[in-house]
Amino acid sequence: MLSLDGVSVAYRHGATALQGLSLRVDSGEVVAVLGPNGAGKTTMLRAATGLLPLYGARITRGDVLFRGRSIVRRSAKSLVSDGIAQVMEGRRLFKDLTVEENLLTGAATTAGRARRRQLVSDVMREIVPGDIDPQRIAGLLSGGQQQLVAIGRALMAQPALLVLDEPSLGLAPVALTRVREVLKRVVDTGMTMLLVEQDAALALALAQRVYVMQAGTVVFEGTPDELRSSSDLAALYLGGHMARRRKAVDQ
Ligand SMILES: Nc1ncnc2c1ncn2[C@@H]1O[C@H](COP(=O)(O)OP(=O)(O)OP(=O)(O)O)[C@@H](O)[C@H]1O
């Protein structure tokens, strides 16, 4: 469904952030991308969602294909209509609008008024928990509640591909559990997903395939099990706890 083929990206006021990066997301697949700070994960998502120009960056080499067509020169707005919706890092809700108004913006260009109303009630039932009042001002919600509304807003566009940048960022454990449950439910609907996530446990619980990025390129591609059994990478990206547990099992 989505492929980045040998993509290099340069920021106007920065170094080359991606260096010949290739990755793909097949239809119905959940793909997670892990990697240390500055590896280029967010830049990769910007390349996949038409947001590079907003940040003064451009693709200097390679191509990005969505459903077989190049999207390199397409605007983020037209890509939403084509079926790519994203939950950006930091949630980015309209803080002064209500939950319901935020949700409605998610389908502003993809559905008519009556259909949008129907989608709001679907999303309120399936994604946004019952304890969140649709008329509440979004900025007054907790971080975890805001994240769920952000996920719901992206789903309002009924995307073919859902892109998420660090959905766990800054969430307390209870909120994280809720976000994980909701994402699991979305995965179970067969949604195609590209997920950038520092929380390896969350990423590996959701994904069928994982990439690890370092310095703008891919250094590992495989299944979550293959990543867990790759000792160097496990130590680096899954933390000492899992590496120690593996060692104990191996002995
Ligand atoms: N707006 C920008 N202008 C200039 N350089 C940028 C900009 N955004 C990111 N970069 C640079 O691009 C490189 C990759 O950054 P990016 O944010 O894509 O990495 P990341 O893996 O998502 O990191 P993190 O996990 O910290 O979010 C870094 O060297 C960063 O400084």
The ligand as an SDF file (V2000), in Angstrom:
LIG
                    3D

 31 33  0  0  0  0  0  0  0  0999 V2000
   12.3410   21.1170   11.2340 N   0  0  0  0  0  0  0  0  0  0  0  0
   13.6150   20.6650   11.1620 C   0  0  0  0  0  0  0  0  0  0  0  0
   14.6130   21.4570   10.6690 N   0  0  0  0  0  0  0  0  0  0  0  0
   15.8860   20.9980   10.5860 C   0  0  0  0  0  0  0  0  0  0  0  0
   16.2720   19.7400   10.9560 N   0  0  0  0  0  0  0  0  0  0  0  0
   15.3290   18.9260   11.4460 C   0  0  0  0  0  0  0  0  0  0  0  0
   13.9540   19.3340   11.5890 C   0  0  0  0  0  0  0  0  0  0  0  0
   13.2440   18.2930   12.0940 N   0  0  0  0  0  0  0  0  0  0  0  0
   14.1400   17.2880   12.2820 C   0  0  0  0  0  0  0  0  0  0  0  0
   15.3780   17.6650   11.8840 N   0  0  0  0  0  0  0  0  0  0  0  0
   16.6140   16.8560   11.9320 C   0  0  0  0  0  0  0  0  0  0  0  0
   16.4060   15.6510   11.2220 O   0  0  0  0  0  0  0  0  0  0  0  0
   17.0190   14.5600   11.8970 C   0  0  0  0  0  0  0  0  0  0  0  0
   15.9650   13.4800   12.1780 C   0  0  0  0  0  0  0  0  0  0  0  0
   15.0000   13.9920   13.0830 O   0  0  0  0  0  0  0  0  0  0  0  0
   13.6200   13.2600   13.3560 P   0  0  0  0  0  0  0  0  0  0  0  0
   12.8140   14.1560   14.2480 O   0  0  0  0  0  0  0  0  0  0  0  0
   13.0300   12.8160   12.0800 O   0  0  0  0  0  0  0  0  0  0  0  0
   14.1150   11.9810   14.1750 O   0  0  0  0  0  0  0  0  0  0  0  0
   13.2990   11.0300   15.1350 P   0  0  0  0  0  0  0  0  0  0  0  0
   13.8610    9.6690   14.9580 O   0  0  0  0  0  0  0  0  0  0  0  0
   11.8350   11.1980   14.8870 O   0  0  0  0  0  0  0  0  0  0  0  0
   13.6750   11.5990   16.5540 O   0  0  0  0  0  0  0  0  0  0  0  0
   12.7950   11.6440   17.9140 P   0  0  0  0  0  0  0  0  0  0  0  0
   12.6400   10.2340   18.3430 O   0  0  0  0  0  0  0  0  0  0  0  0
   13.6560   12.4610   18.8220 O   0  0  0  0  0  0  0  0  0  0  0  0
   11.4930   12.3250   17.5700 O   0  0  0  0  0  0  0  0  0  0  0  0
   17.6440   15.1300   13.1730 C   0  0  0  0  0  0  0  0  0  0  0  0
   19.0150   15.3620   12.9350 O   0  0  0  0  0  0  0  0  0  0  0  0
   16.9150   16.4270   13.3580 C   0  0  0  0  0  0  0  0  0  0  0  0
   17.7200   17.3890   14.0040 O   0  0  0  0  0  0  0  0  0  0  0  0
  1  2  1  0
  2  3  1  0
  2  7  2  0
  3  4  2  0
  4  5  1  0
  5  6  2  0
  6  7  1  0
  6 10  1  0
  7  8  1  0
  8  9  2  0
  9 10  1  0
 10 11  1  0
 11 12  1  0
 11 30  1  0
 12 13  1  0
 13 14  1  0
 13 28  1  0
 14 15  1  0
 15 16  1  0
 16 17  2  0
 16 18  1  0
 16 19  1  0
 19 20  1  0
 20 21  2  0
 20 22  1  0
 20 23  1  0
 23 24  1  0
 24 25  2  0
 24 26  1  0
 24 27  1  0
 28 29  1  0
 28 30  1  0
 30 31  1  0
M  END
$$$$
